[in-house]
Structure formats: structure tokens, C-alpha cells
Amino acid sequence: MSRMHSHTHGKSHSVRPVSINVPSWLTYDYAQVSSLILQLSKEGLLPSEIGVRLRDQHGIPLAKPIIGKSVTKVLNDNGVVREMPEDLDQLVKKALGLQKHLRSHNTDHRNVRSLELIESKIHRLSRYYKEKGKLQKNWKYATVIAQLE
């Protein structure tokens, strides 16, 4: 798959486990993995960070084959609901950081273009999440509103 705003394909990424089946050497069961996910979310970790922590510290390559649903689904089922999806939230934070940078470095034209590209990704993702019902229909990204958050 190619990158959104470049002409390259991009080869750098983490590799998911080859098999989607539960490994035979894994000793965790459904209840243990679910409680680990909830415990890590109480520590303030995002769903992607929870997956990395499960992989690196607990030796769980994928949580979905063990519990039958994704980490975000487990969190939603237990009442840990985020206002915005994680990827959209990270893009908004990145845009805020660039806006802050551009206030003090207003001649940095390369980052002006980067901000435009990030904002277009935000608009595209917000339209998708509104269609899927994961974001309120009246939610709108505006640079002034984003600065207030």
C-alpha cells in the first residue's frame, strides 16, 4: 500500500505475527488477557500502547485470537470509551504541535505544507468516522477549536 501524500510505497512497518491462531506455548486465557487490558487502560495507556505492552512485556503476540475481539472492543464493552478514535486524536495533537511551531517560526514554509496535509487527513478521517457512527455528526475540526482543547 502506498503512502497518502507521497509517491513511495513505504517499507518500514512492524510485522504482524504470521499465524492468527493462538500459539501453543501461550499460557494466558480469556479472563487474564481481558484483565490485563483493563489494568493497562487504567494506567492511561492508549489501545495501541496496550497492544505493544502485551507483546513486549507479557509475550502475547496478538490479543484478538485469544479473546475473540480487538483491544478497543474489550475497552468499549467494559465502559472505557474515548471521545475520539485514537488515530484521529493523534493527528489533531500533531497538528496542534505544528501550529505552535509555526507561531514562533512563521517562515517555515515546509511545515506549513505539512500542516495542510495533516489537516486534510483529519478531515478525511473525520468524514469516515462520522459515517461509521464513531464520531458525532456535528463534530468539526477547525484550527481555532483545536487550539482551545
C-alpha positions as CSV (number, residue, x, y, z in Angstrom):
1,M,0.0,0.0,0.0
2,S,1.3,3.4,-0.8
3,R,1.6,6.4,1.4
4,M,-1.2,9.0,1.3
5,H,0.8,12.2,0.4
6,S,3.8,10.8,-1.3
7,H,4.7,8.7,-4.3
8,T,6.5,6.0,-2.4
9,H,5.2,2.7,-1.1
10,G,6.9,2.8,2.3
11,K,8.5,-0.4,3.6
12,S,9.1,0.5,7.2
13,H,6.5,-1.1,9.5
14,S,6.1,-3.6,12.2
15,V,5.4,-7.1,11.1
16,R,2.3,-8.9,12.5
17,P,2.6,-12.5,13.6
18,V,2.4,-15.0,10.7
19,S,-0.3,-17.1,12.2
20,I,-3.6,-15.7,13.6
21,N,-4.1,-18.8,15.7
22,V,-3.3,-18.9,19.4
23,P,0.3,-20.1,19.9
24,S,0.6,-23.4,21.7
25,W,3.2,-22.1,24.2
26,L,0.9,-19.2,25.4
27,T,-0.4,-19.8,28.9
28,Y,-2.8,-16.8,29.1
29,D,-6.6,-17.4,28.8
30,Y,-9.5,-15.1,28.0
31,A,-10.0,-13.7,31.6
32,Q,-6.3,-13.0,32.2
33,V,-5.9,-11.1,28.9
34,S,-9.1,-9.1,29.4
35,S,-8.0,-8.1,33.0
36,L,-4.5,-7.2,31.7
37,I,-6.1,-4.9,29.0
38,L,-8.3,-3.2,31.6
39,Q,-5.4,-2.8,34.0
40,L,-3.2,-1.2,31.4
41,S,-6.0,1.1,30.3
42,K,-6.4,2.3,33.9
43,E,-2.7,3.2,33.8
44,G,-3.7,5.6,31.0
45,L,-2.3,3.7,28.0
46,L,-3.9,4.0,24.6
47,P,-5.1,0.9,22.8
48,S,-2.1,0.7,20.5
49,E,0.2,1.1,23.5
50,I,-1.7,-1.6,25.3
51,G,-1.0,-3.9,22.3
52,V,2.7,-3.1,22.3
53,R,2.9,-3.7,26.1
54,L,1.1,-7.0,25.8
55,R,3.5,-8.1,23.1
56,D,6.8,-6.8,24.7
57,Q,6.2,-7.4,28.4
58,H,3.7,-10.3,28.6
59,G,4.6,-12.2,25.4
60,I,1.2,-12.1,23.9
61,P,1.7,-11.7,20.1
62,L,-2.0,-10.8,19.3
63,A,-4.8,-10.4,21.8
64,K,-7.6,-10.9,19.2
65,P,-7.2,-14.7,18.7
66,I,-7.2,-15.3,22.5
67,I,-10.2,-13.1,23.4
68,G,-12.0,-13.1,20.1
69,K,-12.2,-9.3,19.8
70,S,-9.9,-6.4,19.5
71,V,-8.4,-4.3,22.4
72,T,-10.7,-1.4,21.6
73,K,-13.7,-3.6,21.6
74,V,-12.8,-5.0,25.0
75,L,-12.4,-1.5,26.3
76,N,-15.7,-0.4,24.8
77,D,-17.5,-3.4,26.3
78,N,-16.2,-2.5,29.7
79,G,-17.2,1.1,29.6
80,V,-13.8,2.6,28.8
81,V,-14.9,4.8,25.9
82,R,-12.7,7.5,24.3
83,E,-14.3,10.7,23.0
84,M,-12.3,10.5,19.7
85,P,-10.8,7.5,17.9
86,E,-7.1,7.2,18.7
87,D,-5.7,7.8,15.2
88,L,-7.8,11.0,14.8
89,D,-6.7,12.2,18.2
90,Q,-3.0,11.7,17.4
91,L,-3.4,13.6,14.2
92,V,-5.1,16.5,16.0
93,K,-2.2,16.6,18.5
94,K,0.3,16.6,15.7
95,A,-1.5,19.5,14.0
96,L,-1.5,21.4,17.3
97,G,2.2,20.9,17.7
98,L,2.8,22.2,14.2
99,Q,0.6,25.2,14.8
100,K,2.6,26.0,17.9
101,H,5.8,25.7,16.0
102,L,4.6,27.9,13.2
103,R,3.6,30.7,15.6
104,S,7.2,31.2,16.5
105,H,8.7,30.1,13.1
106,N,6.3,31.7,10.7
107,T,8.7,31.5,7.7
108,D,8.9,27.7,7.9
109,H,7.1,27.0,4.6
110,R,7.8,23.3,4.6
111,N,5.9,22.8,7.8
112,V,3.0,25.0,6.5
113,R,2.6,22.4,3.8
114,S,2.9,19.6,6.3
115,L,0.2,21.2,8.4
116,E,-2.1,21.3,5.3
117,L,-1.5,17.6,4.6
118,I,-2.2,16.7,8.2
119,E,-5.4,18.7,8.3
120,S,-6.6,17.1,5.1
121,K,-6.0,13.7,6.7
122,I,-8.0,14.9,9.7
123,H,-10.9,15.9,7.5
124,R,-10.8,12.6,5.6
125,L,-10.8,10.5,8.8
126,S,-13.5,12.6,10.5
127,R,-15.8,12.1,7.5
128,Y,-15.2,8.3,7.7
129,Y,-15.8,8.2,11.5
130,K,-19.0,10.2,11.1
131,E,-20.3,7.7,8.5
132,K,-19.4,4.8,10.8
133,G,-21.0,6.5,13.8
134,K,-17.8,6.6,15.9
135,L,-17.8,10.4,15.9
136,Q,-20.7,12.8,16.5
137,K,-22.3,14.2,13.3
138,N,-21.7,17.8,14.4
139,W,-18.0,17.3,15.2
140,K,-15.9,19.6,13.1
141,Y,-12.1,20.2,13.1
142,A,-11.2,23.9,13.0
143,T,-7.8,25.3,13.9
144,V,-9.2,27.7,16.4
145,I,-11.2,25.0,18.1
146,A,-8.2,22.6,18.1
147,Q,-6.1,25.3,19.8
148,L,-8.6,25.5,22.7
149,E,-8.6,21.8,23.5
